């Protein structure tokens, strides 16, 4: 099972991505974040295999999150 963390500041996008991944066999959405500042802690806690990340988020850009 591939664990996925979804990160986007738009709830509608998050919901759509979540529905898409949960409908696919072999994927499990382990978390969703709308706040870029929370992502680092969430990644440490959940240890997902894959992170789907919006690159243009308020507070911290997706590129800054990748660097961390």
C-alpha positions in Angstrom: 0.0 0.0 0.0 1.4 3.4 -1.0 0.6 6.1 1.7 -0.1 9.6 0.3 -0.1 13.0 2.0 -2.1 15.7 0.2 -1.2 19.3 0.7 -3.2 22.2 -0.9 -4.7 25.4 0.5 -7.9 24.8 -1.5 -10.4 22.5 0.2 -12.1 21.6 -3.0 -8.9 20.5 -4.7 -7.9 18.5 -1.6 -11.3 16.7 -1.5 -11.0 15.9 -5.3 -7.5 14.5 -4.9 -8.5 12.5 -1.9 -11.4 11.0 -3.7 -9.2 10.2 -6.7 -6.5 8.4 -4.7 -8.9 6.6 -2.4 -10.7 5.2 -5.5 -7.4 3.6 -6.7 -6.4 0.3 -5.5 -3.0 0.3 -3.7 -3.2 3.9 -2.4 -4.1 5.1 1.0 -4.5 8.8 1.9 -3.0 9.1 5.3 -3.3 12.8 5.7 -4.5 16.1 4.3 -3.0 19.5 5.1 -4.2 23.0 4.1 -1.6 24.9 6.2 1.9 24.9 4.8 3.4 25.6 8.2 2.0 22.3 9.5 3.3 20.1 6.8 6.8 19.4 8.2 5.4 18.1 11.4 2.7 16.1 9.6 5.4 14.4 7.4 7.5 13.5 10.5 4.5 12.0 12.2 2.9 10.1 9.3 6.0 9.3 7.2 4.0 9.0 3.9 5.5 7.3 0.8 4.3 10.2 -1.5 3.5 13.8 -0.9 1.2 15.6 -3.4 2.1 19.3 -2.8 0.7 22.6 -4.1 3.7 24.7 -4.9 2.0 28.0 -4.5 0.6 28.2 -0.9 0.3 31.1 1.5 2.7 31.2 4.4 5.4 29.1 2.8 5.9 28.0 -0.8 5.9 24.4 -1.8 9.5 24.8 -2.9 10.5 25.9 0.6 8.6 22.9 2.0 10.5 20.6 -0.2 13.8 22.0 1.0 12.8 21.4 4.6 
